[in-house]
């Protein structure tokens, strides 16, 4: 069992490195997509504030109001 005559071959080092490279590439693209989503959200917030100030309004910044406990 497990000898050279059973028809199975050990994966070469290139195949092992390829799976590691694929995992690293996948991680990179996940980070890239997450950064893109964050950037789009930030740009949308900035656009809202710029539109507000361009109309001559004051107090365009959002105000966080804590919830009241009952």
C-alpha positions as a Markdown table, in Angstrom:
| # | Residue | x | y | z |
|---|---|---|---|---|
| 1 | Unk | 0.0 | 0.0 | 0.0 |
| 2 | Unk | 1.2 | 3.5 | -0.8 |
| 3 | Unk | 4.0 | 2.1 | -2.9 |
| 4 | Unk | 5.0 | 3.3 | -6.4 |
| 5 | Unk | 2.9 | 0.6 | -8.0 |
| 6 | Unk | -0.5 | 1.7 | -6.9 |
| 7 | Unk | -1.1 | 4.3 | -9.6 |
| 8 | Unk | -1.2 | 7.4 | -7.3 |
| 9 | Unk | 1.4 | 10.1 | -7.7 |
| 10 | Unk | 2.4 | 12.7 | -5.2 |
| 11 | Unk | 1.5 | 16.2 | -6.2 |
| 12 | Unk | 4.5 | 18.1 | -7.4 |
| 13 | Unk | 5.7 | 21.2 | -5.6 |
| 14 | Unk | 4.4 | 23.4 | -8.4 |
| 15 | Unk | 0.8 | 22.2 | -7.7 |
| 16 | Unk | 1.2 | 22.9 | -4.0 |
| 17 | Unk | 2.5 | 26.4 | -4.7 |
| 18 | Unk | -0.2 | 27.0 | -7.2 |
| 19 | Unk | -2.9 | 26.4 | -4.6 |
| 20 | Unk | -1.2 | 28.8 | -2.2 |
| 21 | Unk | -0.9 | 31.4 | -5.0 |
| 22 | Unk | -4.6 | 31.0 | -5.7 |
| 23 | Unk | -5.5 | 31.5 | -2.1 |
| 24 | Unk | -3.3 | 34.6 | -1.9 |
| 25 | Unk | -4.8 | 36.0 | -5.1 |
| 26 | Unk | -8.3 | 35.3 | -3.8 |
| 27 | Unk | -7.5 | 37.1 | -0.6 |
| 28 | Unk | -6.1 | 40.1 | -2.5 |
| 29 | Unk | -9.3 | 40.4 | -4.6 |
| 30 | Unk | -11.6 | 40.1 | -1.6 |
| 31 | Unk | -9.6 | 43.0 | 0.1 |
| 32 | Unk | -9.7 | 45.0 | -3.2 |
| 33 | Unk | -13.5 | 44.6 | -3.6 |
| 34 | Unk | -14.1 | 45.5 | 0.1 |
| 35 | Unk | -11.9 | 48.6 | -0.3 |
| 36 | Unk | -13.9 | 49.5 | -3.5 |
| 37 | Unk | -17.2 | 49.2 | -1.7 |
| 38 | Unk | -15.9 | 51.3 | 1.2 |
| 39 | Unk | -14.6 | 53.9 | -1.2 |
| 40 | Unk | -18.0 | 54.2 | -3.0 |
| 41 | Unk | -19.8 | 54.7 | 0.3 |
| 42 | Unk | -17.4 | 57.4 | 1.4 |
| 43 | Unk | -17.7 | 59.1 | -2.0 |
| 44 | Unk | -21.5 | 59.1 | -1.7 |
| 45 | Unk | -21.3 | 60.6 | 1.8 |
| 46 | Unk | -19.0 | 63.4 | 0.6 |
| 47 | Unk | -21.2 | 64.1 | -2.4 |
| 48 | Unk | -24.2 | 64.6 | -0.2 |
| 49 | Unk | -22.3 | 67.1 | 2.0 |
| 50 | Unk | -21.0 | 68.9 | -1.1 |
| 51 | Unk | -24.5 | 69.1 | -2.6 |
| 52 | Unk | -25.8 | 70.5 | 0.7 |
| 53 | Unk | -23.1 | 73.2 | 0.9 |
| 54 | Unk | -23.4 | 74.1 | -2.8 |
| 55 | Unk | -27.1 | 75.0 | -2.1 |
| 56 | Unk | -26.0 | 77.4 | 0.5 |
| 57 | Unk | -27.3 | 75.5 | 3.5 |
| 58 | Unk | -25.7 | 75.4 | 6.9 |
| 59 | Unk | -25.3 | 72.5 | 9.3 |
| 60 | Unk | -24.9 | 70.0 | 6.5 |
| 61 | Unk | -22.9 | 67.6 | 8.7 |
| 62 | Unk | -25.0 | 64.7 | 10.1 |
| 63 | Unk | -25.6 | 64.7 | 13.8 |
| 64 | Unk | -25.6 | 61.5 | 15.7 |
| 65 | Unk | -28.4 | 61.3 | 18.3 |
| 66 | Unk | -28.3 | 58.6 | 20.9 |
| 67 | Unk | -31.4 | 56.5 | 21.4 |
| 68 | Unk | -33.5 | 57.2 | 24.5 |
| 69 | Unk | -33.9 | 54.3 | 26.9 |
| 70 | Unk | -37.4 | 53.8 | 28.2 |
